[in-house]
Amino acid sequence: MNGIIMGLYEIEEQAGKLMEEAAARREELLEENRRKMEDSALELEQEMEGRLSILLSQLEEQTEQEISKLVAKNQAEVALLDETYGEHLQEVAQQIVRKITEV
């Protein structure tokens, strides 16, 4: 009977050790998982910052191109107005003089 009781105590002791080892391993796995999640979050943040930087650069480049196109278009329109004004200056001046003298 003492042998059976001693056997049960040994089994209980081994079970306690197994439970302690399992709890320690669980903590290790939880810590490893936490580190992996932190690393993944940091990696994702860096990747998103990189993508955002690329998109921002592309947007700035597009904006500069649009501005350049608008400047060129406006300069062409101003040149056309100058040319039209230069060609018809004499006619406009004569019309103004006629209207003034008709009154």
NORVENWO-V111926 format. One record per residue. N is the residue number from 0. RES is the residue in one letter. SS is DSSP state (2 for helix, 1 for strand, 0 for the rest). Layout:
[[N,RES,SS] [N,RES,SS]]
This chain:
[[0,M,0] [1,N,2] [2,G,2] [3,I,2] [4,I,2] [5,M,2] [6,G,2] [7,L,2] [8,Y,2] [9,E,2] [10,I,2] [11,E,2] [12,E,2] [13,Q,2] [14,A,2] [15,G,2] [16,K,2] [17,L,2] [18,M,2] [19,E,2] [20,E,2] [21,A,2] [22,A,2] [23,A,2] [24,R,2] [25,R,2] [26,E,2] [27,E,2] [28,L,2] [29,L,2] [30,E,2] [31,E,2] [32,N,2] [33,R,2] [34,R,2] [35,K,2] [36,M,2] [37,E,2] [38,D,2] [39,S,2] [40,A,2] [41,L,2] [42,E,2] [43,L,2] [44,E,2] [45,Q,2] [46,E,2] [47,M,2] [48,E,2] [49,G,2] [50,R,2] [51,L,2] [52,S,2] [53,I,2] [54,L,2] [55,L,2] [56,S,2] [57,Q,2] [58,L,2] [59,E,2] [60,E,2] [61,Q,2] [62,T,2] [63,E,2] [64,Q,2] [65,E,2] [66,I,2] [67,S,2] [68,K,2] [69,L,2] [70,V,2] [71,A,2] [72,K,2] [73,N,2] [74,Q,2] [75,A,2] [76,E,2] [77,V,2] [78,A,2] [79,L,2] [80,L,2] [81,D,2] [82,E,2] [83,T,2] [84,Y,2] [85,G,2] [86,E,2] [87,H,2] [88,L,2] [89,Q,2] [90,E,2] [91,V,2] [92,A,2] [93,Q,2] [94,Q,2] [95,I,2] [96,V,2] [97,R,2] [98,K,2] [99,I,2] [100,T,2] [101,E,2] [102,V,0]]
